[in-house]
Amino acid sequence: MVRYRLSNATLATGRPPIPQAYQWADAYQATHDRPLLDMSQGVPGVPPPQSFLEALGAAASSPGSCGYLPNVGEPSLRTVMAQEINIRYGPDADVTQDDIAITAGCNLAFVAAVTTLADSGDEVILPVPWYFNHEMTMTMLGIKPVLLHTFAKEGFLPSPERCAALITSKTKAVVLVSPNNPTGAVYPPSLIAAFAKLAHKYNIAFVLDETYRDFIINGVPHRLFSRPTTSLEGELPQDWEWRSTFIHLFSFSKSYCIPGHRVGLVCASPNVIPSLNKVLDNIQICAPRPPQIALATVVPSLRSFVRETAEAVAHRHKLFRERLPLRWKIGSQGGYYAFVRHPFAGVHANEVCKRLAQELGVITLPAGFFGPKREENATVMDEDRWIRFSVANVDDEKVEQVCQRLAESESEFGWNLD
Ligand SMILES: Cc1ncc(COP(=O)(O)O)c(C=O)c1O
């Protein structure tokens, strides 16, 4: 017991859900032949590139990297990342180092962006299933998440028309994640352009978390950084200038396999950066310096590493698709994740994930972790039957083992199948 009171905002915020899944797995007796198989948290399945580790070692042992930095980060990394964005979204994407602020991870990039945009009592539109840290952040800040439901029959793609109907005078932003967490849905460039157009029309911000952008191996994620005359989509307003509306968030955790070093970025108008800077000054001062120095020297040489990692993950997605038992249905797949409907009639995915972890040693996350809390005894609906599998975590052999254990669950759990 403590004698002091906690803030209502933190009390109202849900607990981080991933530890719950690991707790289920505590009951599993792993053996050499039947190891625990973890497809829960989205973590890179391969180590970071050696050249990064060497550059980091040198940077970390230099007294010059021990001091504070400007809030928005190491200038050399800002320059390099502007260039990387122009290459990734090119050929004529227009981003400069003045548009970039380096943050201590993409979660912090989101906290900084949404704090800069919205006040307590304001509304921000958020698709469901949501990335739980987005919802938790907003709840903590007193910002109301307005839910834009997405549906399996639409491949979990959000609808700009339904979004338009949710906009009110209190709406400050719409936040999307593509490739999505948790559904894996990759939003087509034309859909992203339609949301940009909507945000432009209503003078609200369009925040796109592109943590998994490098796992799109065919084509560009979108064309928002270019002028509309060069847009392939033709969806953007004629006077489109990305800085007026768009905020891009990125994480170094997945593309460069360094989640523990906490590096992310916000790419936004230089007119917004001074306000963002005030938030950054309070919550991070600056992001960790040695990884920034190391990244600035190696990122341009890591394009093939990033590409090969993404191709390996795409291959694993294909393997997962091929090996998944027939009754388990993939609703969408991309980035790190596959969103899968389990085959047990009338059973909540929470229950299925719990037994998968406890009895069969497969850790996954149920859809219930990515949406509003539902009544304990509510009738199980289709939306309650989805499970997120992080295919990036494991190697090909483990993907096969997971699929084998899913097949076993059909007979072992004793539940009715569809
Ligand atoms: C959509 C999304 N945004 C942000 C993050 C967190 O990224 P970082 O490690 O850079 O904070 C994740 C991590 O899983 C994510 O899925």
The ligand as an ORCA input file, in Angstrom:
! r2SCAN-3c Opt
* xyz 0 1
  C       3.348      0.496    -35.008
  C       4.484      0.588    -34.056
  N       4.932      1.791    -33.689
  C       5.952      1.905    -32.835
  C       6.570      0.799    -32.297
  C       7.671      0.997    -31.296
  O       8.846      1.310    -31.955
  P      10.146      1.765    -31.120
  O      10.836      0.523    -30.688
  O      10.937      2.524    -32.124
  O       9.652      2.604    -30.009
  C       6.140     -0.462    -32.639
  C       6.775     -1.654    -32.049
  O       6.330     -2.753    -32.093
  C       5.062     -0.575    -33.546
  O       4.589     -1.767    -33.895
*
